[in-house]
Amino acid sequence: MIPMYLFMWSSWDPNNPTEENPPLLACTRIQGEVMKTIIFHEHTIQYSPSNRYVASFLKKYIEKIERVPEYELDDELIEFYVGLAATTNLAFAPTGLCYKTYTLDKEQYTRVVLQEEQAMLSHGSTGLVTWECGLRLADFFIEHPDIIRGKNVVELGAGCGLTGFVCAAMGASHVLSTDCDGKVLNLLQTNRKANPEISDKIQVHNLDWANVEECSSAAKDVDVIIGADVTYDPTILTTLVNAIKTMVVSSQQVVYLTAVVRNPETFEQFLETIDQTDTLVKSVMSLNDTRMNLLCHPSPLSDIRLLLITHK
């Protein structure tokens, strides 16, 4: 389904919605086309977004149409919305798995489809949903595809898999999506199969950061290591840095991590832990003011940093 923010809302003239200058999208015929090409499109049927998302999309569309003089609502559109709204509570956060389609270009030719939990915490795990850091890192690679094109990539704490899958879609030769949670690994396998265009380039792997041999094996022939929102827990920072130290053995390898600075002390602890190694060097940049926002519209409340880590 088309992302709500990519829909052609701009074709509405909010200052002059008159009968003499009617928005094209308010026409009954176009309303029918919206239902046919978006709501009932074969992709939307196969990879169903949440009812809450569809209901929110149609609610906004209907509200705009109702503000246009002399225009009527398409019968199919209103009947479908009424039926959906009757079973969907927009006031409460939903739960359960649903599909999300991430379009990697404005022409919508390149997509990544993921099944995700609707609740932030599910089955005791936060890894079943894509977080803002993952979206921001994916946007970074969409904007800078040469970084990963033709490269072997390992993702740490892959969760649903978005960032690694985006790397595969943008031209990475091979992506090893790693995590240590059984439910997350099962979901990663499901999502790999949901993307047949890139599934041959993606491998799902259980990786324990504390296991030196596993980390060394996972990093064999790797060019780029990525991770999103893996630095929030102060109790695992030393383990994470040791894993990175094990994996990064050449100055040709680069680690790209995104982190939300929720707790400044925890973030500084991570930076200091890197500095205490004898082989790693880091640089930090802010992603707050970036224009890379195809997948993620930055929240003014989030302080997101991009860390580049290399071998000395």
N, C-alpha and C positions, 0 to 999 in steps of 0.2 A: 504494500500500500504506500502511496506517495506520502512522504513526511508532511505533517500539517503545515510546517513553516515554508515548504516549497510549493504549496498549492497557490494558485494564481489569485491570491487575495488582492494583489496590487491592481488587478483589472477593475476593481471597484473604485469608483470615485466617491470617497466619503463626504466630499463637500457639495456634491451635486447629484444625488441619486434620484433623478426625476424621470418622468415618463419620456421626456424629450431626449434624455441622455441616460438610457437604462444600461446597467451593467450586463454584459453579455452572459455572464454566469448565472444571472437570475432568470434567463429565458427557460421556459418549460422544457424545450427540446434539449438544451444544454444540461439541465438538471438530470434528464434521463441519461445523457451521455456520461455524466459524472457517476451515476449509479452503475452503469454498464462497464466503464473503463477503470473505475477505482474500487468501488464497494464490491461489485460482483466479478471483478477481474480474476482470471484463473490463478494468478499469483496470490492474491488476497485470500482466495478460497483455500488454496493448498497450504499457505503459511499464514494462518489467521492471526491478526493482531488481537489485542485484548478488546472485549466488548466495550470497555470503558473508553479506550482510544477511539474506536469507531463512533461511539455515541457522542463523544466530545467534538469530533470532527463534524459530524452531521448537525449537531446543535449549533455550532458556530455558523455553518453554512445556511441553515434555516433562518437563524436570527438575522443574517444579512439580507436574505431574500425578503423577509417580512418587512424590512424597512424600505423596500422599493415600491413606489406607488403602482397600482394596477397589475402587479405581477402575482401569479398564483403558484402554489407549491405543487410539484409533480406528485401524483397520487402514490406512485411506487415509493418515492423518497419518503413521504410523510408516514405512510403505513409501515415501512421498514423501521423508521426511527421510533415511532410510537411503540412498536413491539419490542425493540431493543431497549428503549428507555424504561419500559415497564419491568424489565428484569435486571437492570443495571443501576446500581446506586453510585452516582458520581461524587457523593459527599464522603465516601469512605474508601480508604486504600484497599485495592483488591489483592487477592492472593491467587496462587496457582501459576502454572506455566503458560506462556503464550509466545508467539513468534514476534520478533522485531526484525524489520528489514532496514538495513543501513545502506543508503545509496552513496557511493563514493565519488560521484560526479554529478553535476547539475543536470546533465542530460539523462541520468539514471540508467546508463548502460552497464555500469559495474556495481554489483550489489554483494552484500554479505548478509546472509539470513541466519539469525540465532534464535534458539529457544531459550527463554529466560524466565526466572521467577519474577512475579510482579511485586512481591514483598522484599524489602531490603534484607531482612533476616529470615531465612527459611531453613528448616531442618538443622538448626544450629550453625548454619554457614552463611557468610556474607559473599561467597564466591559464585552464587547462582544468579547474580544480577550484574549488569555492567555499570560501573561507577564513573563519575565525571573524569577522574584521572585517565581511565582507559579511553574515553572518548577524546580527550585532549591529545593523548599520545597517538591515537589513530589519526587524528587530524594532522598532527605533525608529519607523519609519514605520507599521508596523502599529499601534503604540500611539498614534501621533499622526498619523492620516490627514489631518487638516485642513491639515497643512503642504503636502501635495502634491495634494490634491483640486482638480481643475479647473486644475492648473498644467502648464506646459510644463517638462519635466525633461531635463537632459543628464547622462548618467553618464560619468565619466572612468574609463578602465581597467576596462571593464565585465566582462571575463572571461567567465564562463558566463552572466552577465546577471541573477543573482538579484535584486539590489537594485532595479535599474530595472524589472524585470518585476513585482516586488512593488508598486512605485509605480503602475504601470499598473493592476494588479488592485485597488489601493486607491483608484482614482479619478483619477489623473493624466490630463490631456487628451492629452498626447503625451509619449513618452519617446524620446530619441535615445541609443541605447546605442553608445558609442564605444570603440574600441581601435585598436591599430596592428599587431597580430600577425595574419598571414593565417589561421593555424589557428584562432585565437580568433574571428576574424570569421566564419569558416565555421560554427563551432559556435554562435555567436550566432544566425545565420540559421536553423540547424536548430532551435534552441530557440524562436525566435520562431514558427516554423511549428507547433511542438508545443503551442502555447497559442493556439488559434484564437479564444478568447473575448476576448483582448486584443491579438492580433497586429496588428490594424489601427491600434492606437495606438503601436506600437513600430517604430522605424526603426533599422537597423544602419548604422553609418558608420565609415569609417576616419579617425582623427583623429591628426595629428602635432602634439604639443604645441609643437614648435619652429616650426611654421608659423603665423604671426600671422594671415594671411588665413583659413586654415582654422578657427582658433579663433574668430575674429570671426564667421565665417559660421555656425558650429555654435551659437553663443550668441544668434543672432538671435531675439528674442521669448522668450528663456528666462527662467523665473522662479526655478527651483531647479537648482543644480548639485550632483551627489553623486559620491562616490568612496569606495571601501573599500580600505584597505591599498595606497595608492599613494605612500606617503611613506618606504618602507623603504630606498630606494637614494639615498645622499647625492649621487651624481653627477648626478641628474636633478632635484634639488629646485629649483634656480634656474629650470630650464625649466618645471617644473610651476607654480611661483608666477607666472612671467611669463604662462603660459597662462591661469591664473585671473584675473590682472590684466587681460588682454585681454578676457576673457569677462564680467567683472563691471564693468558701466559705470553701474549705478544702485543706489541705496540700497534699492530694492525687491527686488533679487536677493539670494539667500542661498546660500552654499555649505555643504554638510554633508559632512564627511569623517570617517571612522573610521580610527584608526591604532593598531597594536600597538606599544608602546614596547619594542622589542627592544633597541635601542641608544639610551640616553638622549641621547647626543651628537648622533645623527642627528635625533632628534625635536626637540631644542633648536635645531639648525641650521635645521630647517624653520620653526619659530616665529620665529626671528630673521630669516629671509629674508622672511617676511611683514611683519614690523615695518619692514624696510628699504624697503618700497614706500611711495609717497606717496599711495596710494589705498585700501589695504586695512586692515581692522581685524579682529581675531580674538577669540574667547573659547573656552575649553577646559573640558570637563567630563569626569569619569570615568564609564565605563559598567560598572565592575566590580561595583558593589553594586545595580545596577538590577534591578527585578522584570520587566523586559521580556525574557522568555525562552521565547517560544512556539517559536521556531526554534532557539535556541541556549542551551544550559545553560552559563553562563560557567565557564571554567577558572580555578581559583585561581592558576594560574601565568601567566595572561595579564593584562597591564596595557593595557586598551583605552581610548582617549580619543576623545571626539567633539569635533571642531573646527567652530565656526561662523565663517564668514568673510563679511564684508559690505563694501560700499563705504563709505568715510568720508563 
